Amino acid sequence: MNNINISKRKFENLKKIELPKAVISTEANFYKINYLGKIKVFKNLYKTNGSIFANKLFTLEMLNEYKELLPHSFVIPESLVSVDKEIKGFSLPYIKGYNFELFLSNDKISSKEKIFYIKQIGEILEQLEHIRKNTNLDCIYLNDLHASNFIVDPKNQELKVVDLDSCRICDSKPFPARYLTPYSLLNKAPGENKYELFKKTNNNDYNKLGKSYDEYEYNYCKYANYRDQLGYINSNQETDLYCYVILFLNYLYGENIGSFSLEEFYAYLYYLEKIGMSDDLIKSIIKIVTNAPNENIRPYLDSITDEQILRANKKVYKLTKKNIIKD
């Protein structure tokens, strides 16, 4: 990767990009930087040493190595950024658009338009599956798939994928992911084995890892800076599809259902079935808590009506679920 070096004085005068309240970054500040006449985003990492940072650099290098194979919707980091010759982060293309988290929560935007973009995430996952099967890049997964890591590009009517420095590519180690935590739904389901849990609960497995695992966990906790939401899962196709389903359900419900108990999850799906959502969609969603391989829900999203989306919201669900379940 190329390197952009700036002075400490210039760094102190950079314009900080203030993220919306609903969009939280736990690992960096963001600044605008003018480089060769173009506005770039400088992701200024909090942690710039140790094994975790080395893993971050490896991920960036692999993204650039294989950028010609990756979907055009990927916003790929371009250059490392140094302040007085000390690496502090990296630059990204500046994308004009709307954070998808805020887009989905905006009542002025039609559900049809929101579903249009949610379907694009399914298309991106299909593209990645094609890449893994048909190129020499056989290990590439989004990992930290959630709405805040997508930008709506209204000019081209497409989603841009950001925060790719937390993806899994080649031999990179797992990064924390919002929906892949020890407290998430996938850890409560019989099908948890298909998600390749990184943290071993078996004592023999843990003893084999020994001190190296203790050090890894400590550094990971220190780096992530949010112990209770720490992710221990090696991304694969199953986890990406799981996160996609959770993102969709969160949109319907209006809050995060990823921490639901199995009972709450099944009750909500039963409710969705009762309000008329298609059997194919329900059967596809339910696979995330079974041993069956997860399925891309994109083909079934066109069947959803505006009325069903309104009735799937938490407030309506809480008011009507008792009567519907009795019936």
Secondary structure, DSSP 8 states (H G I E B T S, - for coil): -EEEEE-HHHHHTSEE----TT---SSEEEEEEEETTEEEEEEEES--SHHHHHHHHHHHHHHHHTTTTS-TTB----EEEEETTEEEEEEEE---SEEHHHHHH-TTS-HHHHHHHHHHHHHHHHHHHHHHHHSS---EE--S-SGGGEEEETTTTEEEE--GGGSEETT------TT-STTSGGGGSGGGGGG-BSS--SHHHHHHHHHHHHHHHHHHHHHHS-GGG---B---HHHHHHHHHHHHHHHHHSS--TT--HHHHHHHHHHHHHTT--HHHHHHHHGGGSSS-----GGGGGG--HHHHHHHSHHHHHHHHHHHHH-
